[in-house]
Amino acid sequence: MLRYPAALLVLLLSGCTLTPDYQRPPSPVPARFAQTEGAPVEPAVSDDRLRGQTVFRDPLLRELIERALRDNRDLRVAALNVQAYRAQFRLQRAEQLPHLSADAQGQRQYLPRRMTGSDDGAISQTYSATLGLSAFELDLFGRLRSLSDKALLTYLASEQARRSVQLTLVASVASSYLTWRADLELLALSRQTLEADRQRLRLTQGQRRAGSVSALQVLQAQTRVETGRTAVARYQRQVAQDVNQLSLLVGSTLDERLPGLPLAAEQVVELPAGLPDDLLQRRPDILEAEYRLRAANADIGAARAAFFPGIRLTASAGSASRELSGLFDGGSGTWLFQPQISLPLFTAGSLRASLDYAQLQKTLEVARYEKFIQTAFQEVSDGLAARSTYRRQLLAQRDLVDATQRYYDLASNRYRAGVDSSLTFLDAQRSLFSARQGLIDDRLAQLLAEVNLYVALGGGWAVDEQHRRSAP
């Protein structure tokens, strides 16, 4: 028969829950991306393939990302937030368990004659030692459990927020690094063009002294030199600003002489898109939104439980004596059992308002969750569209560079032979510079689009466990 009261006690301590059953909202986007319609279904991208160490091929870029993850202040703040929410969860979870305390006290009190009724006053003394619990709440309706679930889900949401900061940091370092490499190549191209313009100016000045060309042609060559100097200064400024941006992201000074892969190399590995539903399990912003939605759902349970009675127990057992030496003698035992029940009768509508607020918060979190899914779908779709179009654009731009190179070579030969005027040669020179510049810009745009797609797919970075343990 003892097993029935024990089972009843367990039931009372565990309580029930008034939290609504959680159902994930249906996805508000199509089942497939428009760019993959009619193609075979691609398997979900594995976490290993999404690791930045696999996606980014440049060793220098990977080193810079590692340094940023170790030293960046924004990521450090996000890690501290995770630890703070974890502490709050542990604090809330502890409220579900009884808190035992041991107390010992002694008291000596003088009582005057008027109180003792004797000729002399009296000194009374008592000593006690007890072990007990104070105001332990029986979670019969799941209020504490709901609050603990909310704290846990908020902590998990903060971890996904940290992942979002990490992913944004990885993408920012990659984008800034690729922009820096592109500006370095543009600077080298502008310097090369400037040197050619200076040689052409010296040649034209010599021809002018020989009387074979006009002063107008000398001014045209001089204009090209000054234009080239302007371009060199502009790209020098951009390179310096790129280095400053990278140093800020990395958290330390960047050595500009570090070697890296050229922009034309395979800097970023192309990733398959998979299906939209894969994003629900991979994108940290979507996971964070769902955790916050579930936390709002748990908050409804706590708001509902507030309508019901609350039962708190205070109990203790120990010994008491008038003499310290007899504190633990036989017959000195004492105990206390003090149950307390509170029932809300009139709260001026505050409980109803709290429940309405919790339900509205859940509705709001549902809308936010759906918005994050729609945004992710758009970002992946944009990335896939950019991938297919940049391929064709880059091929066309390479063909344009080849064609303008042939045009420049022919115009240069004809100009030196005196067949054509300098106008044709200058036009060919401008076209070649513009085509090469466009090729670098298009290649950069293609790589940045792949980085954005990596982010849109919820890519990550395998952080060294030692670094994670040492993180603040």
N, C-alpha and C positions, 0 to 999 in steps of 0.2 A: 504493500500500500504506500510505502514511502516514495515510490517512483512517481506517483501522480502529483503530490505537492511539489516535488523537484521539477517535474515537467512544467507545472503551472508557473513556478518561479522563473524558469528559463523563458517561458512565453512572455511573462510580464516584463522581464528585463530587456528582451529583444524587441518587443513591441511590434506594431504594424507600421505601415507607411501610407500616407495619403498623397504621395507624389504621383502624378499621372504617368501612365505607361508611355515611354518615349518611343516615338515613331519618326524615323528620318524623313523629312519632307521629300516629295518626289523631285527629281532633277528637272529644272526648268529649261533644259537645253536639249537639242536633238541627240540621238544615240550615236551619231558619227559626225566627224568634221566634214564640212562641205568639200574640202580638198581631197578627201580620201574616199568619196562616194564612188562605188564601182570597183574599187581596188580590194584585194584580199585583206581580211581583218588582221591587223598587226598585233602581235602579243604585247601585253603590258610591258613597259620599259622597266627592267629590273633596277633595284636601288644601286647595284654595283655600276651599272652603265651610266647612271645619273650622277655618280660621284664626280666632282670637279677634277679630281686627279686623273680620271679617265677621259673626260671631255676636253680638257685643255692640254694641248700637247707641248707647249713651250715650257721648258724647265724653269726659265727665269720667271715666267708668269706664275707657275705653281709655287715657286719660292716666295714671291711677293704676296700671294694669297695666304700662305701659311703665316707669314709675318703679320699680315693684317689681322688674321683670326687670333693671333696671340697678343697683339698690342693695341688693337683698335678700341677706342673709348666707348663708342656706341654699343659695341658687342659686350663690353664689360658691364655697362649699365643694364643691358638686357639680362645678362647672367645673374646680376644681383637681384633683379626683379623676380626671377625664377626662384631664387633661394628665399626671398621674402614671402612669396606666396606658398612655398613649401612649408615654411615655419607656421604660417597661418593655418594651413591644413592640419598640421600636427597638433596645433593648439585646439582647433575645433574638434578633431577626433578624440582628444583626451577628455572632452566634456561628456562623452558617452560612457565613460568608465568611472567607478567610484574613486574618490580621492581619500586615502587613508592617512591619518595623522596620529602621532603619539604626543601626548601632552603630560607634563608633570608640573605641579605647582604646590607651593606652600603658602600659608597665610597665618599671620599672627595679628590679633586685634585686641585692643584694650577697651573694655566696657566699663563705664563709670558706675558709681554706687547706685545712682537712681535707676539704672537699667538692671543691675544684678539683684537689688533688694538686700544687699548685705552691707556690712560696715565698710568694707574695702571694695575697691574696684576689682575686676577680674580680667585676666588675659586669656583669650581663647585662641587656639591654634588648630589648624587642619592641614593635612597633607593628602594629596591625591595623585594618582598616575592612571591615565586612561588611554585606550586605543579605540579610534572610531572614525566615522565618516560624517561629513557635514553637508547638509542640503543636497544630497544626491538625487537627481531628477530621474524618475522612471520614465523612460521614453516610450510610453504606451502608444502614442499616435505618430511616432516617427519624426518629431520636430528636430531633435538633435541629429538624427541620421540624415535628414534632408539637408540640414546646414552643413554637416560633414561632407556629404556628397557634393554640395555646391562648392565648398572650399577645395575639394579634390579636383573637381572639373575646372575651377578657376586656375588652380596650379598647373594643370595639364595645358590649359589654354596659354598660360604664360610661357610654357616651354615651347609651344608652337610659335609664339610671338618671337621668342629668341631665335628659333630656326628661320623665321622670316627675315630678321635683322641679319643673320649670318648669310642667308642666300642673297639678300640685297647687297651686302658687303662684297661677297665673292663676285657678283655681277658688276658692281661698281669698279672694283679693282681690274677685272678683265676688260671692261669697256675703256677705262682710263689708260690701261696699258696698251691696248690695241690702237687707241687714238694717238698715243705717244709714238708708237712705232710708225704709224702712217705719217704723222707730222715730221718725223725724222727723215722718212723717204721723200716727202715733199720738199723738205729743206735741202736734202742732197740734190734733188732734181733742179731746184731753183738755183743752187750754186753752180751746178753743171751748166745750166742754161746761161747764167750770168757770165761764166768764164768764156763760153762760146761767143756771147755777144761782145765781150771785151776784145777778143781776138778779131772778130769781124769789124769792130770799130777801128782797131789799129790798121787793119788791111785797107779799110775805106779811107782812112786819113792818108795812108801812103798813096793810094790811087788819086786822092784829091791833089796831093802835092805834085803828082805826075801829070795832072790835068785830065785824067781819064774819066773822072766822075764829078758830079756837081756838088755844091755845098748842101743842097737839099738831101742828098743821099747820106752825107756825113751826119746831118741832124737826125735823120731817121735812125741811123746806127746808134747815135748818142741817146736817143729816146729809148731804144731797146735796152741799153745798159742801165739807164736810170730806173726803168720799169723793173728790171731784174733785181736791182738793189733794193727796191721797195718790197718785192716778193721775199727776198732773203730775210730782211728785217722782220717782216710779218711772221714768217715761219719760225724764226728764232724766238720771237715772243711767244708763239703758241707752244713750242717745245718747252720753254721755261715754265709756262703755266701748267703744262701737262705734268712736268716733274713735281711741281708744287702740289698739284692735286693728288698724285700718287703718294707723295710723302705724307700727306694728311691722312689718306686712307690706310696706309701701311703703318703709320704711327712712328716712323723713323725716317731719317734722311736717305734719299735714294742716290745710288751711285750711277750717274748717267753713262758710264763707260761699260756697264755690264753687257755682255753679249746676249743676244736673243735671236729667235728665228725670224727670218724675213716675213713680210706681210703676205707674200705669195705662197708661203709654206702652209701645210695643213695645221693651222692654229687651233681650230675648234672642230671636234668630231660631230657630224650630223646625227641627230637622235630621231628615232621613229616617234610618231605622235601617239600611237595607241588609240584608246577610246576615251571619250569624255568622262565616263564613269571612273576611269583610272585616276583622274585628277582628285576625286573625292578622298582618296586614300593617300595622296602624295603631296598635294599643295599645302604648305604650312598655314597659309592664310585661311583656306577652306576648313582645315582641321581645327584651327583656332576658333573660327566662327561656329563650328558645330559644338565644340566643347562649351562655348559660352551659351549656346542655345540649350544644351543639356543642363547647364548650371541654372539657367532661368527656369527650366522645367522643375528642377529640384527645389527651387525657391518657392514655387507654388505649393509644394508639399508642406514646407515649413509654415507658409501663410495659412494653409488650411488647418494645420495642427494647432495653431494658436487659438482657434475657436473652442477647443476642448479643454477639459480640466487638466491642470498640471499637478503632479504628485511628487513631493520631495521628502526624502527620508534623512533624518539625523539620528545617529545611533552611536553609542559608545559603551565600552565595558572596561573595568579596571578595579582599583581598590582605593579606599580612603581610610584615613586614621587620624586621631588627634595627636599621635606621636609618630615622629618620623621612623623610629625604630620598629614600630608595629605596622608599618604601611603594608607589608605583604604577609601579615599573620593571617591565620584562618579566621573566617568570619568578617573580613574587611572588604569583601567584594562589593562592587557597586556597578550598576548599569543604567543606561538611559536609552529609551526608544521614543522618538518624537516624529511621527508622520505629520505631513502638512499637505493639504489639498487646496488649490485655488481655482475658482471657476469664474471666468469673465462674465459679468452680468450686464454692465453698461459701460461701453467704451466710446460712446459718441460717434460710432461708425468708423473708428480707426482700424479695426480688424477687417471690416469689409473693404475699406480703402486700400489696405495693405494687400489683400488678395487681388483686388482689381489691378493694382499696380504691377503685381507679379505676373498676372496673366497678360497684361499689355506689354510688359518687358519681353515675355516669350514671343508674342506676336511680332514685336520689333526685331528680335533676334532671328526669327524665321525669315523676315524680309532681308535682313543683312546677309544671312547665309545664302539665300537664293541670289542676291546681288553678287556675292563673291564668286559663285559658280558661273554666272553669266559673264562676269569680267574675265574669269579664267578661260572660258570657252572662246571669247573674243580674242584674247591675247594669243592663244594657241593657233586659232584660225588665221590671225594676222601673220603670225610667224611662219606658218606653212605657205601662205600666199607669198610672203616675202622670199622664202626659200626658192620657190619655183621661178619667180620672176627675176630674182637676182642672178640665177644661173644663166638665163638667156641674156640678161643685160651685160653680164661680165664677158660672156663669149662674144657678143657684139662689140663691146668696148675693146677687147683684145684684137679683134679683126680691124677695128678702126685704128688702133695704134700701129699695126702692121702696114696698113694702107698709107697712113700719114708718114710713116718712116720712109716708105718708098717714094712718096711725093717729095719729102724733104731731101732725100739723097739726089733725086733727079734735078730738083730745082737748084740745089747747091752746085752740082756739076755744070748745069747750063749757065748759072750766074758767073761762075769762075771762068767759063769759056767765053763769056761775053755775049751769049745768045739771048738770055733773058735779062730783064731789069731786076733791080734789087727788090721791087715790090712783090714779085712772085716769090722770091726767096724768103722775104720777111713773112709773107702769108703762110708759106710752108712751115717756117720755124714756129710761128704762133700756133698753128694747127697741131704740130707735133707736141709742143709743150702742153697744150690744152688736152690732147688725147691722153698723154701719159699721166697728167694730173687727174683726169677723169677716171683712169684705170685704178689709180691708188684710192681715190674717193669711193669708187664702186666696190672695190675689194673690202675697204673698211666697213662700208654699209652692209655688205653681205655678212661679214664676221660679227658685227654688232647685232644683226638680225638673228644669227645663230645663238648669241649670248642671251638675247631676249627670249628666244624660244626655250633655251635651257632653263631660264627662270620660270617661264610660263608652265613648263612641265613639272615644276617642283623639284628641280635639281638640288643636290646637297653637296656636302664635303665631309669626308671621313676625318673627323677631328681626333687627334691623338688622345688616348684616354688619360695619359699623364697630364696633358695640358688641361683637360676638362676637370681633373681632380684639383689641379692647382689654380683653376680659375676662381676669382673671388665670389 
